[in-house]
Amino acid sequence: MKRENKVYIIGHKNPDTDSICSAIAYADIKNRTEKGTFSAKRAGQINEETEYVLKRFGMRAPGYLSDAGAQVREIEIHEVPGVRGSISVKRAWETMREQNVVTLPVTTEENDLEGIITVSDIAESYMDAYDSSVMSRARTQYRSIAETLDGSVIVGNEHGYFVKGRVVIGAFHPDTMENYIHEDDLVILGNRAEDQLCAIEMNASCIVVGLGAKVTRTIQKLAEEMSCVIISTPHDTYTIARLINQSIPIKYLMTRENIICFHTSDMVDNIKEIVRKSRHRDYPILNKKGKYIGTISRRNLIGYRRKQLILVDHNEKSQAVDNVDEADILEIIDHHRLGNLETMAPVLFRNQPVGCTGTIMYQIYQERELEIPKNIAGLLCAAIISDTLMFRSPTCTPMDKSAAEALAGIAEIHIEEFAAEMFQAGSNLRDKSAEEIFYQDFKKFIMEDVTFGVGQINSMDAEELKAIRQNLAPHLKSECGKHGIQMVFFMLTNIIEESTELLYYGEHAKELIEGAFPVRAGEKSCILPGVVSRKKQLIPAFMNALQQR
């Protein structure tokens, strides 16, 4: 199955409303103006505020993309049908030619992988042609022998098996034939009745009669009495001898153990070395239930096309989807400070000093003269309200407010009423665990040798923030040290009072706060009046203090 090439538009980890809504809007813009398939994705679980916004405007949440590295399922899978181990070598060879493959997976009726057979296995089987007992060791079915020889079973049970004896060509005088034919042998004969009779009387398990020769009723009756199978074929003795080993069931030749196969969920980078060392042409692929679904060629596994991404609302590697280095980044649309993300090639990078990526999306709609769908207008308006705290944040610009008002008109909503509903939905945190609250909007920052994390919760309810503080403060200690983070901060932002209580933990965290703001920090927290923006107020102040230090 050939996988359609897609470009994924994705925001940062622990996505907020702007990250999700801007990805959806940009996917709409790209799909309407450019060739290709553009799909909005998310790099984490959406929060209650975003969930409310999506539901309010009848939009589904983007699919989850946990890793930017390629998985096996994203590579072209050749739907080569699995074959049964009972089919003949000849049938297997014909199937390979029809499918234009050199490897056939052998499966059960339930698509469980039992083994594989390759062109090399078939070639090696001819090297055993001198071994006249190979067909009985392989338990070859009489019907398979007849089909391989383009003939038919005219006496005996075609479903029976040749299990003892050798394959012998009966090109001897009847007087000397008894010196060469043993009991249970399979004997290849011509049209002489005395030869046929002799072989049956010597307890041959099967006789193959060539050139379509007639077999008398007397001989057929004797064969039935002696439990001897008779196969009639139009071929001559030489052709029969050349073809007959191709009737061996492939389960006798197939590889059963140490089969190199991969699952659809495997990361390609994790299996590349195995592919390089094994050097097989094709590899069986199993789905998440362990069932065989097809094969992937070595060439496709090594030369796979990397995921193509467009990043919105971030340009920091620490905030990007896992293994972002394994993807091709095509564009970045953002409104934050420049981060440390590197790309393999030049990209379109649009970064504007506005309060929300949604505002940039509104501008792009205007630049491309596209009508904004009503539901997407609602999403973008919500994103601006959320990121600017309904225009209270110092990050808010006149462009943000103008865009939000225009979008509200298209979406037919009243900004103040909608904002109250949205913030109420997003601040319903009483029943959440400390860990859920902590990671709802948490970002990691790196400056030289210092790594710190900052989370934030916005609420219009002072009592709710107070309750959250009691649960959250002990959790900061357990998070410090994870993923190389040396200091942990958490902003409890009161939208109405336009202030933040900053919780902190970690060595030098207190000194950093006091170096960044004209305050004396308490034992575990401090109040920052007028500070509501992590991006515009807290992070720049921290970065400046770190540089000074």
C-alpha positions in Angstrom: 0.0 0.0 0.0 1.6 3.3 -1.1 1.5 5.9 1.6 0.3 9.3 0.7 2.9 12.0 1.4 1.6 14.4 3.9 2.9 17.6 5.6 2.1 17.8 9.3 1.4 21.2 10.8 2.1 21.0 14.6 2.4 23.2 17.6 4.5 22.7 20.8 4.3 20.1 23.5 1.6 20.6 26.2 -0.3 22.6 23.6 -2.4 25.6 24.4 -5.4 27.0 22.5 -3.2 29.1 20.1 -1.0 26.1 19.3 -4.0 23.9 18.4 -6.1 26.5 16.6 -3.3 28.0 14.6 -2.3 24.5 13.3 -5.9 23.9 12.2 -6.1 27.3 10.5 -2.8 26.9 8.7 -3.8 23.5 7.4 -6.9 25.0 6.0 -4.9 27.8 4.3 -2.3 25.4 2.8 -4.9 22.9 1.5 -6.8 25.7 -0.2 -3.8 27.3 -1.8 -1.1 24.7 -2.5 -0.7 21.2 -3.8 -0.3 18.4 -1.4 -2.0 17.2 1.8 -1.6 19.3 4.9 -2.8 17.9 8.2 -3.0 19.6 11.6 -1.4 17.6 14.5 -0.9 18.0 18.2 2.2 17.1 20.2 0.4 16.5 23.5 -2.9 16.3 25.3 -5.3 19.3 24.9 -6.4 21.2 27.9 -10.0 22.0 29.0 -9.9 25.5 27.6 -9.0 24.2 24.1 -11.4 21.3 24.4 -14.2 23.8 25.1 -13.2 26.0 22.2 -13.1 23.0 19.7 -16.5 21.8 20.9 -17.9 25.2 20.8 -17.1 25.6 17.1 -17.7 22.0 16.1 -14.1 21.1 15.3 -12.4 17.8 16.0 -9.1 17.8 17.9 -6.1 17.2 15.6 -4.5 13.7 15.7 -1.7 13.1 18.1 1.8 12.9 16.7 4.1 11.6 19.5 7.3 11.4 17.5 8.7 13.2 14.4 10.7 10.1 13.5 9.4 7.9 10.8 7.5 4.7 11.7 7.4 1.6 9.5 3.7 2.2 8.9 4.5 5.4 7.1 6.7 3.6 4.5 5.3 2.0 1.3 4.2 -1.5 2.3 3.9 -4.0 -0.6 0.8 -6.1 0.0 2.3 -9.4 -1.0 -0.3 -12.1 0.1 1.0 -14.7 2.6 1.0 -18.2 1.2 0.4 -21.5 2.9 3.3 -23.8 3.7 1.6 -26.7 1.9 1.9 -25.1 -1.6 4.5 -26.5 -4.0 7.8 -24.9 -4.9 6.4 -24.5 -8.4 3.4 -22.6 -7.1 5.6 -20.4 -5.0 7.8 -19.6 -7.9 4.9 -18.7 -10.1 3.5 -16.5 -7.4 6.9 -14.7 -7.1 6.9 -14.0 -10.8 3.3 -12.8 -10.7 4.0 -10.5 -7.7 7.5 -9.5 -9.0 9.0 -10.4 -5.6 11.9 -12.5 -4.4 10.5 -13.2 -0.9 7.2 -14.9 0.0 6.0 -14.9 3.6 4.4 -18.2 4.7 1.4 -17.6 6.9 -1.5 -19.4 8.5 -5.1 -18.8 7.6 -5.2 -16.3 10.5 -2.2 -14.4 9.0 0.3 -15.5 11.6 3.8 -15.6 10.2 5.2 -19.1 10.0 8.3 -18.5 7.8 9.6 -17.1 4.6 10.9 -18.6 1.4 13.1 -16.8 -1.1 14.3 -17.3 -4.6 17.6 -18.4 -3.1 15.9 -21.1 -1.1 14.3 -22.4 -4.3 17.6 -22.3 -6.1 19.3 -24.2 -3.3 16.6 -26.9 -3.4 17.8 -27.9 -6.9 21.2 -28.6 -5.5 19.5 -31.4 -3.6 18.2 -33.0 -6.8 20.7 -36.0 -6.4 19.0 -36.9 -3.1 16.2 -39.2 -4.3 14.5 -39.3 -0.9 14.0 -35.6 -0.5 10.3 -35.7 -1.6 9.3 -38.3 1.0 11.2 -36.4 3.7 9.3 -33.3 2.7 6.0 -35.3 2.9 4.9 -34.3 -0.6 1.2 -34.5 -1.4 0.2 -36.6 -4.4 -2.1 -33.9 -5.6 0.8 -31.4 -5.6 2.9 -33.9 -7.6 0.2 -34.2 -10.2 -0.3 -30.4 -10.4 3.4 -29.8 -10.8 3.5 -32.4 -13.6 0.4 -30.9 -15.3 -1.3 -34.3 -14.8 -3.9 -36.0 -12.6 -4.3 -38.7 -10.0 -6.2 -41.5 -11.8 -5.9 -44.1 -8.9 -5.6 -43.5 -5.2 -6.2 -40.7 -2.7 -4.9 -37.4 -4.2 -4.9 -36.0 -0.6 -2.5 -38.6 0.6 1.3 -38.0 1.1 4.4 -39.6 -0.2 6.2 -40.2 3.1 8.6 -43.1 2.5 10.9 -44.3 -0.2 12.8 -42.7 -3.1 12.1 -41.3 -6.5 13.3 -43.8 -9.1 13.1 -43.8 -12.9 12.0 -47.2 -14.1 14.1 -47.4 -17.3 15.1 -51.0 -16.7 14.2 -54.3 -18.1 11.5 -55.9 -15.9 13.8 -58.8 -15.1 16.3 -56.4 -13.5 13.9 -53.8 -12.2 13.4 -55.6 -8.9 17.1 -54.9 -8.1 16.5 -51.2 -8.2 13.0 -50.6 -6.9 12.3 -50.8 -3.2 9.1 -50.9 -1.3 7.3 -47.5 -1.0 9.3 -45.9 -3.8 7.8 -43.5 -6.3 8.6 -44.8 -9.8 8.6 -42.8 -13.0 7.5 -45.0 -16.0 6.7 -45.0 -19.6 3.8 -46.7 -21.5 5.0 -50.3 -21.1 2.3 -52.2 -19.2 4.8 -54.8 -17.9 6.9 -52.1 -16.3 3.8 -50.6 -14.6 2.8 -54.1 -13.4 6.2 -54.9 -12.1 6.5 -51.6 -10.0 3.0 -52.2 -8.5 3.9 -55.8 -7.6 7.1 -54.6 -5.8 4.9 -52.4 -3.5 5.7 -49.0 -5.0 3.7 -46.3 -3.2 3.2 -44.4 -6.4 3.9 -44.7 -10.1 4.0 -41.7 -12.5 3.1 -42.6 -16.1 4.4 -40.3 -18.7 3.4 -39.2 -22.2 -0.2 -39.5 -21.3 0.0 -43.3 -21.8 -3.0 -45.4 -21.2 -3.2 -47.4 -18.0 -5.3 -50.5 -18.4 -8.2 -51.2 -16.1 -6.4 -54.4 -15.0 -3.4 -52.4 -13.8 -5.6 -49.7 -12.2 -7.5 -52.4 -10.3 -4.3 -54.0 -9.1 -3.0 -50.6 -8.0 -6.1 -50.0 -6.0 -5.7 -53.4 -4.3 -2.0 -52.7 -3.5 -2.7 -49.1 -2.3 -0.5 -47.7 -5.1 -1.3 -44.2 -6.4 -1.1 -43.7 -10.2 -0.4 -40.3 -11.6 -0.8 -39.7 -15.4 1.1 -36.8 -17.0 1.6 -35.7 -20.6 5.4 -35.0 -20.1 8.2 -37.3 -21.1 10.6 -38.9 -18.6 13.2 -36.2 -18.8 10.7 -33.5 -18.1 9.1 -35.4 -15.3 12.5 -35.9 -13.6 13.3 -32.3 -14.0 10.0 -31.0 -12.6 9.1 -33.4 -9.9 11.1 -31.9 -7.1 9.2 -28.7 -7.6 6.2 -30.4 -6.0 7.9 -30.3 -2.6 5.9 -28.2 -0.1 7.6 -24.9 0.7 7.3 -25.5 4.4 10.2 -28.0 4.0 12.5 -25.4 2.5 11.3 -22.2 4.2 13.2 -20.4 7.0 11.4 -20.9 10.3 13.7 -19.5 12.9 15.4 -16.1 13.5 13.1 -14.4 10.9 13.8 -10.7 10.7 10.5 -8.9 10.6 9.3 -5.6 11.8 6.1 -4.1 13.3 4.2 -1.1 11.9 5.0 0.8 15.1 8.8 0.3 14.9 10.8 3.5 14.5 12.8 3.3 11.2 15.9 4.8 12.8 15.9 2.0 15.4 15.9 -0.7 12.8 18.2 0.8 10.1 21.3 -1.0 11.5 19.6 -4.3 11.5 18.6 -3.8 7.9 22.2 -2.8 6.9 23.7 -5.9 8.5 21.1 -8.4 7.3 21.0 -7.2 3.7 17.8 -9.1 2.9 15.8 -7.8 -0.1 12.4 -7.7 1.7 11.2 -7.9 5.3 7.8 -9.1 6.5 5.7 -6.5 8.3 3.3 -7.2 11.2 0.6 -5.0 12.5 -0.1 -4.1 16.2 -1.8 -7.5 16.7 1.2 -9.3 15.4 -0.5 -10.3 12.1 1.3 -10.3 8.8 0.2 -7.5 6.4 2.9 -7.2 3.7 6.6 -6.6 3.1 8.9 -3.6 2.8 12.0 -3.6 0.6 15.4 -2.9 2.0 15.7 0.0 -0.3 12.6 1.7 1.0 13.6 1.1 4.6 17.0 2.7 4.1 15.9 5.4 1.8 12.6 6.4 3.4 11.4 9.9 3.2 11.5 11.8 6.4 8.4 13.4 8.0 7.7 16.9 6.7 6.7 19.4 9.4 5.5 22.9 9.6 5.9 24.3 13.2 3.5 26.8 14.6 3.7 28.8 17.9 7.2 27.7 18.8 10.8 27.5 17.6 12.5 25.9 20.6 13.8 22.4 20.2 12.9 21.6 23.8 9.2 22.5 23.1 9.0 20.6 19.8 7.7 17.1 19.2 10.1 14.3 20.1 12.9 13.6 17.5 12.2 16.7 15.6 15.8 16.5 14.2 14.6 13.4 12.3 12.1 15.4 10.3 12.3 17.9 7.5 11.0 21.3 8.8 9.5 23.2 5.9 8.2 26.3 7.7 8.0 28.0 11.1 5.3 30.4 12.0 5.7 31.9 15.5 5.5 34.9 17.7 8.1 34.0 20.4 11.7 34.9 20.9 14.2 33.1 18.7 15.1 29.7 20.0 17.7 27.0 19.4 16.0 25.0 16.7 18.2 24.0 13.8 17.0 23.0 10.3 18.7 20.9 7.6 18.0 23.5 4.9 16.7 27.1 4.6 13.0 27.4 5.6 10.2 29.9 5.5 10.4 31.5 8.9 7.8 34.1 9.8 8.2 35.5 13.3 6.2 38.6 14.3 6.1 40.5 17.6 2.4 40.0 18.2 0.5 38.5 21.1 -0.7 35.3 19.3 0.1 33.1 16.3 -3.6 33.3 15.6 -3.1 36.9 14.6 -0.5 35.9 12.1 -2.9 33.4 10.7 -5.6 36.1 10.3 -3.0 38.2 8.4 -2.2 35.3 6.1 -5.9 34.8 5.3 -6.0 38.5 4.3 -2.8 38.4 2.3 -4.0 35.4 0.3 -7.5 36.9 -0.1 -9.2 33.8 1.4 -12.6 33.8 3.0 -12.2 32.7 6.6 -14.7 29.9 7.5 -17.0 30.8 10.4 -15.7 28.0 12.7 -12.1 28.7 12.1 -12.7 32.4 12.7 -14.0 31.4 16.1 -11.0 29.2 16.8 -8.5 32.1 15.9 -10.5 34.6 18.0 -10.3 32.2 20.9 -6.6 31.8 20.4 -6.0 35.5 20.6 -8.2 36.0 23.6 -6.4 33.1 25.4 -2.8 34.2 24.6 -3.5 37.9 25.4 -5.6 37.2 28.4 -8.4 39.2 26.7 -6.1 42.0 25.7 -4.7 42.4 29.3 -1.3 40.9 28.6 1.6 43.2 27.7 2.2 41.0 24.7 -1.1 42.2 23.2 -0.7 44.6 20.2 -3.3 46.7 18.4 -3.0 44.2 15.6 -4.1 41.4 18.0 -7.2 43.3 19.2 -8.1 44.4 15.6 -7.8 40.8 14.4 -9.9 39.4 17.3 -12.7 41.9 16.7 -12.8 41.1 13.0 -12.8 37.3 13.7 -15.5 37.7 16.4 -17.7 39.4 13.7 -17.2 36.5 11.3 -17.8 33.9 14.1 -20.8 35.9 15.4 -19.6 35.9 19.0 -19.3 38.6 21.7 -15.8 38.7 22.9 -16.4 39.5 26.6 -19.1 36.8 27.0 -17.2 34.2 25.1 -13.9 35.0 27.0 -15.7 34.5 30.4 -17.1 31.1 29.2 -13.7 30.0 27.8 -11.6 31.0 30.8 -14.2 29.4 33.1 -13.9 26.1 31.2 -10.1 26.3 31.2 -9.8 27.1 34.9 -11.8 24.2 36.2 -8.9 22.6 37.9 -10.1 21.5 41.3 -10.4 17.8 40.4 -7.1 17.6 38.6 -3.9 16.1 40.0 -0.9 18.2 40.7 0.9 16.5 37.8 -1.9 17.2 35.3 -2.0 20.9 36.3 1.8 21.1 36.2 2.1 19.9 32.7 -1.0 21.6 31.3 1.1 24.5 30.1 4.7 23.8 30.9 7.7 24.8 28.8 11.4 24.1 29.0 14.0 26.8 28.4 17.8 26.6 28.0 20.4 29.4 28.2 24.0 28.3 27.9 24.5 25.8 30.8 21.3 26.7 32.6 18.0 24.7 32.0 14.8 25.6 33.7 11.1 25.0 33.3 8.1 27.3 33.6 4.5 26.3 33.9 1.5 28.6 34.0 -2.2 28.6 35.0 -4.5 31.5 34.3 -7.7 31.9 36.3 -10.3 34.5 37.1 -10.9 32.9 40.5 -8.5 33.8 43.3 -9.8 31.1 45.6 -9.3 28.4 42.9 -5.7 29.6 42.5 -5.2 29.3 46.3 -6.4 25.7 46.3 -4.2 24.9 43.3 -1.2 26.3 45.1 -1.5 24.0 48.0 -1.5 20.9 45.8 1.1 22.2 43.4 3.9 23.4 45.6 5.1 19.9 46.7 5.1 18.7 43.1 7.7 21.2 42.0 10.3 19.4 44.1 9.7 16.1 42.4 9.9 17.7 38.9 13.2 19.4 39.5 16.0 17.3 38.1 13.9 15.6 35.5 15.1 16.0 31.8 18.1 18.1 33.0 15.9 20.8 34.6 17.8 22.6 37.3 15.1 25.1 38.4 11.3 24.9 38.3 8.9 27.8 38.3 5.1 27.9 38.2 3.0 31.0 37.5 -0.4 31.3 39.2 -1.8 34.2 37.2 -4.9 36.1 38.3 -6.5 37.5 35.2 -8.7 40.0 37.0 -6.0 41.3 39.3 -3.4 41.2 36.6 -0.7 39.7 38.8 1.1 36.4 39.3 2.2 34.4 42.3 5.4 32.6 41.2 6.2 29.3 42.9 9.8 28.1 42.6 12.1 25.3 43.5 15.8 24.5 42.8 19.2 25.8 43.6 19.7 29.5 42.7 16.0 29.8 41.8 15.4 32.4 44.5 18.5 34.4 43.4 17.3 34.3 39.8 13.9 35.8 40.7 15.4 38.5 42.8 17.9 39.3 40.1 15.1 39.5 37.5 12.5 41.5 39.5 12.7 44.2 42.2 11.2 41.8 44.8 12.2 39.8 47.9 11.1 36.2 47.3 9.6 34.2 50.1 10.6 30.7 51.1 8.6 29.1 48.2 7.0 31.8 46.2 6.7 35.5 45.6 4.1 38.0 44.2 4.8 39.7 40.9 2.3 42.6 40.4 1.5 43.4 36.8 3.3 40.2 35.5 0.9 38.0 33.5 2.9 37.0 30.5 5.5 34.2 30.6 6.8 35.1 27.1 6.9 38.9 27.3 7.6 39.5 30.9 9.0 36.5 32.9 11.3 34.8 30.4 13.0 38.0 29.1 13.6 39.1 32.7 15.1 35.7 33.6 17.3 35.7 30.5 18.6 39.1 31.3 19.4 38.2 34.9 21.2 35.0 33.7 23.3 37.1 31.3 24.2 39.5 34.0 25.1 36.7 36.4 
